[in-house]
């Protein structure tokens, strides 16, 4: 089984000239996403999480009719460049006691996705836009996804905005049926060590996805899967560890880089001290951090990793590296082909030949996560420090 690089959360900004994900860049068109994910980033499988919206679905059907997207027997579609595409929807559902959370509904076949879109039109006001609030509860949503052979994924579970744990409930079963959760997405500010402080997640497969709103952000976090087949069924088998299929690695930002990692004071705009009930300035106005929220709800002081849990490998995306500008980035892709090749295959000696010793050293540090960080919070990304030089 060949390891496959996968990013299961990529948005579309515009489709047929109309907005899809309001916060996503206009350049995030379906075609540009499918091209960049494969030819620039080097991914093998993606979930276009806005595929199950009305205009994007029209574009997808056109690509199928043109023969540029080919349905796979095991589910999913293969684009002309070899990229395997899963069809996704991101749906917002209100929490039982307030707040709201985002969930992913994934489908392998166009007919199932179109039928689900038709159902969404009965609970959403505008199925042309991504991440819309649905007039339903999360368990009903799970049932609708399962009845069409789909997969249900908890999105960015710990974030203070639209995260199940971060914004709604303290326990999974308080909002969803745990038996029908196919996977849980950690989000940019959390990793396996943090999430495995919740004992109820021991059997759940964790994902590290980009939640990309612009082309450069694709694959800033990604997964490595071992599959017998690269289609939808193979991915489902990996999530449930069937027939030797599995998620064998999670690659993600160091949690300190996440823009909601620590609690942030809205008065003086500083990170709260760990364990504090208010900011040093005396204010209690805050944006709760993922780390601090997990400290509130965890039932273990230290993580306990189940045997099936793959390693979580901290990486710094190439775009964070000082001195690695557009021209240097283009030179790397010209020589090595894709970002995945730079991050996983290029030797130190080859990097030196292409970009010189200083940048090569930073790339090696970045892909192993061996750098220093200034923590992020309140919607501001953390920063990377390379030998005293900030990104």
C-alpha positions as CSV (number, residue, x, y, z in Angstrom):
1,X,0.0,0.0,0.0
2,X,1.4,3.3,-1.0
3,X,1.2,6.2,1.5
4,X,-1.1,9.0,0.2
5,X,-1.1,12.6,1.2
6,X,-4.6,13.9,2.0
7,X,-6.2,17.2,2.9
8,X,-9.9,16.8,3.7
9,X,-11.0,20.4,4.2
10,X,-10.5,22.8,1.3
11,X,-13.0,25.6,0.6
12,X,-14.2,27.2,-2.6
13,X,-14.3,31.0,-2.7
14,X,-16.4,31.6,-5.9
15,X,-18.4,29.4,-8.3
16,X,-20.0,30.5,-11.5
17,X,-19.1,34.1,-10.6
18,X,-20.9,33.9,-7.2
19,X,-19.5,33.6,-3.7
20,X,-19.5,30.3,-2.0
21,X,-17.4,30.5,1.2
22,X,-17.6,34.2,2.1
23,X,-14.3,34.3,3.9
24,X,-12.4,32.5,1.2
25,X,-10.3,34.2,-1.5
26,X,-12.1,34.8,-4.8
27,X,-9.2,32.9,-6.5
28,X,-10.3,29.7,-4.8
29,X,-12.3,28.5,-7.7
30,X,-13.0,24.8,-8.2
31,X,-10.5,24.5,-11.0
32,X,-7.7,26.4,-9.2
33,X,-8.2,24.3,-6.1
34,X,-8.0,21.0,-8.1
35,X,-4.9,22.2,-9.9
36,X,-3.0,23.6,-6.9
37,X,-3.8,20.7,-4.6
38,X,-2.2,18.2,-7.0
39,X,0.4,20.1,-9.1
40,X,1.7,22.6,-6.5
41,X,1.1,20.9,-3.2
42,X,1.5,17.3,-4.2
43,X,-1.7,15.9,-2.6
44,X,-3.3,12.6,-3.6
45,X,-6.8,13.0,-2.1
46,X,-8.8,16.0,-1.1
47,X,-12.3,16.8,0.2
48,X,-13.7,19.9,-1.5
49,X,-15.8,20.8,1.5
50,X,-18.0,23.2,-0.6
51,X,-18.7,20.6,-3.3
52,X,-22.2,20.1,-2.0
53,X,-23.4,23.6,-2.7
54,X,-25.7,24.4,-5.6
55,X,-23.3,26.2,-8.0
56,X,-20.2,24.1,-7.3
57,X,-22.3,21.0,-7.9
58,X,-23.2,22.4,-11.4
59,X,-19.5,22.8,-12.1
60,X,-18.7,19.3,-10.9
61,X,-21.4,17.8,-13.1
62,X,-20.0,19.7,-16.1
63,X,-16.5,18.3,-15.4
64,X,-17.9,14.8,-15.3
65,X,-19.7,15.3,-18.5
66,X,-16.5,16.6,-20.2
67,X,-14.7,13.5,-18.9
68,X,-12.3,15.6,-16.9
69,X,-13.6,14.1,-13.6
70,X,-14.1,10.4,-13.7
71,X,-16.2,8.6,-11.0
72,X,-14.4,5.8,-9.2
73,X,-16.0,2.5,-8.5
74,X,-15.3,2.8,-4.8
75,X,-16.5,6.3,-4.6
76,X,-14.9,9.6,-5.2
77,X,-13.9,11.2,-8.5
78,X,-10.5,11.4,-10.2
79,X,-9.5,14.6,-11.8
80,X,-7.5,14.7,-15.0
81,X,-4.3,15.3,-13.1
82,X,-4.8,12.2,-10.9
83,X,-6.2,14.0,-7.8
84,X,-9.0,12.0,-6.1
85,X,-11.8,14.3,-5.0
86,X,-14.4,13.6,-2.3
87,X,-17.6,15.6,-2.2
88,X,-18.2,17.5,1.0
89,X,-20.5,20.0,2.7
90,X,-19.7,22.1,5.8
91,X,-22.9,22.6,7.8
92,X,-23.5,24.8,10.9
93,X,-25.7,23.4,13.6
94,X,-26.8,25.1,16.8
95,X,-25.7,23.6,20.1
96,X,-28.1,22.2,22.7
97,X,-27.3,25.1,25.2
98,X,-26.3,27.8,22.8
99,X,-23.3,28.4,20.4
100,X,-22.9,26.5,17.2
101,X,-20.6,24.0,15.6
102,X,-19.4,23.1,12.1
103,X,-19.7,19.5,10.8
104,X,-18.5,17.9,7.6
105,X,-20.7,15.6,5.4
106,X,-18.7,13.7,2.8
107,X,-20.0,11.7,-0.1
108,X,-18.4,9.4,-2.7
109,X,-21.1,9.5,-5.4
110,X,-22.7,12.4,-7.2
111,X,-26.2,11.0,-6.8
112,X,-25.9,10.8,-3.0
113,X,-24.4,14.3,-2.8
114,X,-27.2,15.8,-5.0
115,X,-29.9,14.1,-2.9
116,X,-28.3,15.4,0.3
117,X,-28.2,18.9,-1.3
118,X,-31.9,18.6,-1.9
119,X,-32.5,17.8,1.7
120,X,-30.3,20.7,2.8
121,X,-32.6,23.0,0.8
122,X,-35.4,22.1,3.3
123,X,-33.3,23.2,6.4
124,X,-31.1,26.0,5.0
125,X,-32.0,29.3,3.5
126,X,-29.3,29.4,0.8
127,X,-27.6,26.2,-0.4
128,X,-25.4,28.2,-2.7
129,X,-23.3,29.3,0.3
130,X,-21.0,27.2,2.4
131,X,-21.2,26.7,6.2
132,X,-24.8,27.8,6.5
133,X,-26.8,27.3,9.7
134,X,-29.2,24.4,9.3
135,X,-32.6,24.3,11.1
136,X,-31.9,20.9,12.5
137,X,-29.9,19.2,15.2
138,X,-26.6,17.4,14.9
139,X,-28.0,13.8,15.4
140,X,-30.6,14.4,12.7
141,X,-27.8,15.6,10.4
142,X,-25.8,12.5,11.2
143,X,-28.8,10.3,10.3
144,X,-29.3,12.1,7.0
145,X,-25.6,11.7,6.1
146,X,-25.6,8.0,7.0
147,X,-28.8,7.3,5.1
148,X,-27.0,8.4,1.9
149,X,-23.9,6.4,2.6
150,X,-21.9,9.4,3.6
151,X,-19.3,10.1,6.3
152,X,-19.8,12.5,9.2
153,X,-16.8,14.5,10.5
154,X,-16.5,16.9,13.4
155,X,-14.8,20.0,12.1
156,X,-12.1,22.0,14.1
157,X,-13.5,20.5,17.2
158,X,-11.8,22.7,19.8
159,X,-11.9,26.2,18.3
160,X,-13.8,29.0,20.1
161,X,-15.7,29.8,17.0
162,X,-17.9,27.0,15.6
163,X,-16.1,24.1,17.4
164,X,-18.1,21.4,19.2
165,X,-15.9,21.4,22.3
166,X,-14.8,25.0,22.0
167,X,-18.2,26.6,21.5
168,X,-20.9,24.2,22.5
169,X,-20.5,21.2,24.8
170,X,-18.0,19.5,27.2
171,X,-18.7,15.9,25.9
172,X,-19.2,14.5,22.5
173,X,-22.5,12.7,23.4
174,X,-24.0,16.0,24.5
175,X,-24.4,17.0,20.9
176,X,-23.8,14.1,18.5
177,X,-24.1,10.3,18.5
178,X,-20.4,9.2,19.0
179,X,-21.0,5.9,17.2
180,X,-21.7,7.8,14.0
181,X,-18.7,10.1,14.1
182,X,-16.3,8.8,11.4
183,X,-13.5,11.2,12.3
184,X,-12.7,14.3,14.3
185,X,-10.7,17.2,12.9
186,X,-8.3,18.7,15.5
187,X,-8.0,22.2,14.0
188,X,-4.9,24.4,13.7
189,X,-4.6,25.1,17.4
190,X,-4.7,21.5,18.7
191,X,-2.8,18.3,18.3
192,X,-2.9,14.7,19.4
193,X,-1.3,15.3,22.7
194,X,-4.0,17.8,23.6
195,X,-6.9,15.8,22.3
196,X,-5.9,12.6,23.9
197,X,-6.4,14.2,27.3
198,X,-10.1,13.4,26.7
199,X,-10.6,9.7,27.3
200,X,-13.8,9.6,25.3
201,X,-11.9,10.2,22.1
202,X,-9.7,7.0,22.4
203,X,-11.5,5.2,19.6
204,X,-11.9,8.2,17.3
205,X,-9.7,8.8,14.3
206,X,-8.1,12.3,14.3
207,X,-7.5,14.4,11.2
208,X,-5.2,17.3,10.6
209,X,-6.6,19.4,7.7
210,X,-5.9,22.8,6.3
211,X,-9.3,24.4,6.3
212,X,-7.8,26.4,3.5
213,X,-9.5,29.7,2.5
214,X,-6.7,30.6,0.0
215,X,-4.5,28.6,-2.4
216,X,-1.3,29.0,-0.4
217,X,-3.0,27.5,2.7
218,X,-3.9,24.2,1.1
219,X,-1.9,21.4,2.9
220,X,-0.7,23.6,5.7
221,X,-2.0,20.6,7.7
222,X,-2.5,17.2,6.1
223,X,-2.7,13.5,6.7
224,X,-0.9,10.5,5.4
225,X,-3.1,7.5,4.8
226,X,-2.4,3.9,4.0
227,X,-5.1,2.6,1.6
228,X,-5.8,-0.5,-0.4
229,X,-7.8,1.8,-2.8
230,X,-7.7,5.6,-3.1
231,X,-11.4,6.1,-3.4
232,X,-14.1,7.0,-0.9
233,X,-14.5,3.5,0.5
234,X,-10.7,3.3,1.1
235,X,-10.8,6.5,3.1
236,X,-13.7,5.2,5.1
237,X,-11.8,2.0,5.8
238,X,-8.8,4.0,7.0
239,X,-10.9,6.0,9.4
240,X,-12.2,2.8,10.9
241,X,-9.0,0.9,10.5
242,X,-10.4,-1.9,8.3
243,X,-8.5,-4.2,6.0
244,X,-5.1,-2.8,6.9
245,X,-6.1,0.7,5.9
246,X,-5.3,3.5,8.4
247,X,-4.3,7.1,9.0
248,X,-0.6,6.6,9.6
249,X,0.5,10.2,10.3
250,X,-0.9,13.6,11.0
251,X,1.2,16.6,9.9
252,X,0.3,20.0,11.3
253,X,1.3,23.4,12.6
254,X,2.8,23.5,16.0
255,X,-0.1,24.4,18.2
256,X,1.5,27.6,19.2
257,X,1.1,28.9,15.7
258,X,-2.7,28.4,15.8
259,X,-4.5,31.7,15.9
260,X,-6.8,30.5,18.7
261,X,-4.2,28.5,20.7
262,X,-4.2,30.6,23.8
263,X,-6.8,32.8,25.5
264,X,-6.6,36.4,24.3
265,X,-7.5,39.6,26.2
266,X,-9.9,41.8,24.2
267,X,-9.0,44.9,26.3
268,X,-5.2,45.0,26.2
269,X,-4.7,42.4,23.4
270,X,-2.3,40.1,25.3
271,X,-2.2,36.4,25.9
272,X,-3.6,35.4,29.3
273,X,-1.3,33.7,31.7
274,X,-1.9,29.9,31.9
275,X,-4.6,29.0,34.4
276,X,-5.6,32.7,35.0
277,X,-9.2,33.7,35.6
278,X,-8.6,37.2,34.2
279,X,-5.9,39.1,32.3
280,X,-3.0,40.7,34.1
281,X,-4.7,44.0,33.1
282,X,-7.7,43.0,35.2
283,X,-10.1,42.5,32.3
284,X,-12.2,39.4,31.9
285,X,-13.1,40.1,28.3
286,X,-11.5,37.4,26.2
287,X,-11.5,35.0,23.3
288,X,-11.1,31.6,24.9
289,X,-8.0,29.7,23.7
290,X,-8.1,26.0,22.6
291,X,-5.4,25.1,25.1
292,X,-7.2,26.8,27.9
293,X,-10.5,25.3,27.0
294,X,-9.0,21.8,26.9
295,X,-7.6,22.4,30.4
296,X,-11.1,23.0,31.5
297,X,-12.8,19.9,30.0
298,X,-10.1,17.3,30.0
299,X,-10.3,14.3,32.3
300,X,-6.6,13.4,32.1
301,X,-3.7,15.6,33.1
302,X,-1.5,13.9,30.5
303,X,-2.4,12.3,27.2
304,X,-2.9,8.6,26.8
305,X,-2.5,7.6,23.2
306,X,-4.3,4.4,22.0
307,X,-2.3,1.8,20.1
308,X,-4.0,2.9,16.8
309,X,-3.0,6.6,17.2
310,X,-0.5,7.6,14.5
311,X,2.3,10.1,15.2
312,X,1.5,13.8,15.1
313,X,4.4,15.5,13.3
314,X,4.8,19.3,13.8
315,X,5.7,21.1,10.7
316,X,6.1,24.8,9.7
317,X,4.7,25.5,6.2
318,X,7.1,26.8,3.7
319,X,5.3,30.2,3.5
320,X,6.3,30.8,7.2
321,X,10.0,30.6,6.5
322,X,11.9,34.0,6.5
323,X,13.9,34.4,3.3
324,X,11.8,31.9,1.4
325,X,9.9,34.3,-0.9
326,X,7.9,33.7,-4.1
327,X,11.0,33.4,-6.3
328,X,12.7,30.9,-4.0
329,X,9.5,29.0,-3.6
330,X,9.1,28.8,-7.4
331,X,12.7,27.5,-7.7
332,X,12.0,24.8,-5.2
333,X,8.9,23.6,-7.1
334,X,10.7,23.8,-10.4
335,X,13.4,21.4,-9.1
336,X,11.4,19.1,-6.7
337,X,8.0,19.3,-8.3
338,X,5.7,19.8,-5.3
339,X,5.6,21.0,-1.6
340,X,5.2,17.4,-0.5
341,X,8.5,16.5,-2.3
342,X,10.3,19.4,-0.7
343,X,9.0,18.4,2.8
344,X,9.4,14.6,2.5
345,X,11.9,13.7,-0.2
346,X,14.4,16.5,-0.8
347,X,17.8,15.8,0.9
348,X,19.6,18.6,2.7
349,X,22.4,18.5,0.1
350,X,19.9,19.0,-2.7
351,X,18.2,21.8,-0.9
352,X,21.6,23.6,-0.4
353,X,22.2,23.3,-4.1
354,X,18.9,25.0,-4.9
355,X,18.4,27.6,-2.2
356,X,21.7,27.9,-0.3
357,X,22.8,26.9,3.2
358,X,20.8,29.5,5.1
359,X,17.4,28.7,3.6
360,X,18.1,25.0,3.4
361,X,18.8,25.0,7.2
362,X,15.5,26.7,7.8
363,X,13.6,24.3,5.6
364,X,15.0,21.3,7.5
365,X,14.1,22.9,10.8
366,X,10.7,23.8,9.6
367,X,9.8,20.3,8.3
368,X,10.9,18.7,11.6
369,X,9.2,21.4,13.8
370,X,12.5,22.2,15.5
371,X,12.0,25.9,15.9
372,X,10.9,28.3,18.6
373,X,7.4,29.9,18.7
374,X,5.6,33.0,20.0
375,X,2.0,31.8,20.8
376,X,-1.0,32.8,18.9
377,X,-4.5,33.8,20.1
378,X,-7.5,35.9,19.5
379,X,-7.5,35.4,15.8
380,X,-3.8,36.2,15.4
381,X,-1.4,33.5,14.2
382,X,1.6,32.7,16.3
383,X,5.1,33.4,14.9
384,X,8.1,31.2,14.2
385,X,11.6,32.0,15.4
386,X,14.5,30.7,13.4
387,X,17.7,31.4,15.3
388,X,16.4,34.7,16.7
389,X,14.7,35.7,13.3
390,X,10.9,36.0,13.4
391,X,8.8,34.9,10.5
